[in-house]
Amino acid sequence: MNLLLIAWRNMQQRGLASVLTVVSMALGVALVVMVLSISWLVTESFDRNSNVGCNLIVGSKGSPLQLTLNTIYYLSRPIEVLPYEDYLEFLPGDERQAMIKKIGGKIWDPDKAGIHSTTMKGGFAIPVCLGDYYGQFRVVGTTSMFFEKLRYGNQSDIEYRFAEGRNFLDESPEHGFYEAVIGWQVAREMGKRVGDTFQLNHGDPEGEGHGQQFHIVGIVAPTGTPNDRAAFVNLEGFLLLDKHSRAFENPAIAGHALVDVQPDVPSTPKFAGRLPLGKRDLTAILLKPSSGFGAMRLEMAVNKSAHAMATSPIQQIAIMLDFFVRPVQYALLALTFLVCLVSAVSILVSIYNSMNERRRDIAVMRALGARRDIVMAVILLESLLIALLGGAAGWLMGHLAGFIASPLVEDRTGIRVGLLNATSSLELTLLPGIVVLATLAGIIPALVAYRTDVSKNLS
């Protein structure tokens, strides 16, 4: 008779015990698959967010990791503010002059190009202001270049699209400086659409509300990045809000001979003018020089400053992944390995406990001519069947759980989890691992069967 069929009949004779052992193995394998899927999800999310479309972030002196978390992930609080004049130093001469004339105010050397403008030639600089909230969501004051120049995705090659509406304008004839674009999760959770308005809370979700309303003109399509959970407002309007202007003289320009420049681009008549240059501060500046070598030179040059620093977001995210995320992943993998080991022990216990009941059956097999190695092989095959059935059921359960949770995961991360797309390369080791565990679990019961005394058990 076929050895596999004999092993299957043995399992059927111990129906309940076999089923419970299969379930035990299935739960262990399902836990391994879910941990591997979560690891894939975390890594995929970090890969998406590390390629933020810029090479450097410039901010006030402090922790580079905090600057990255605050500017890219909208976590933590801003370190300190940067003078707006620092942003002007990254602009070419003609852009810098145009910006100064548009804003107006006191500046030194208004006709001189910025000190970093040569390195930035062919690249871009985007100012960012943080600190306010709309409900639980962070508000980002920036310019329309944020959605025009930045890219996202694993290769930083995906352009931002609008599910509804358009990008905000620097100054709109209808809304002045008070236009906004919101992420799709903000729109859904706050129940907002294009044409609605909202106001900002200063410094905290429960903080004092600014009276000025911002008009929603666009909703960003899902990106799978933290930008899905942020509200973006026109920088000019953000700076005009109460408590957002510079209160004290900027030490970075103290001692310079200042020239008063009058704005030559008047604001829309029914709206107030822009905040003067001498009253402006920023949280950070997103930079993308024309080359990687230029980014390295720029980082070293900025870090020599007394009040500013530059950091690479990709480098900081990689450090965070290596020092904080991966150790947790390895610890979870070790835990799941122990769970699988316990499942293998349950196979051993289940088969071993049945050996006393099966000694006579084994003796009969031997009396009918079955060799010792044949009997031993039947027991090993039984162990292997239980492990493979449990492994297959556990693999399916693990991926099915991820698929069922896909809507929630997609809401939080923007990543769609299918039945197979969360498969990790480590899962290729599951089948060999299950075979090894099953073999080890079946060795002791197989040895007991091998040493069964025929005459004693037949009598």
Beta strands, then each sheet from edge to edge (+ up, - down):
strand 1: 56-60
strand 2: 82-83
strand 3: 105-107
strand 4: 124-128
strand 5: 132-134
strand 6: 137-142
strand 7: 151-152
strand 8: 158-159
strand 9: 162-165
strand 10: 179-182
strand 11: 197-198
strand 12: 201-202
strand 13: 214-220
strand 14: 230-234
strand 15: 259-261
strand 16: 281-282
strand 17: 284-288
strand 18: 308-311
sheet 1: 4+ 17- 1+ 18-
sheet 2: 2+ 16-
sheet 3: 3+ 15-
sheet 4: 9+ 13- 10- 14+ 6+ 5- 12+
sheet 5: 7+ 8-
sheet 6: 9+ 13- 11+
end
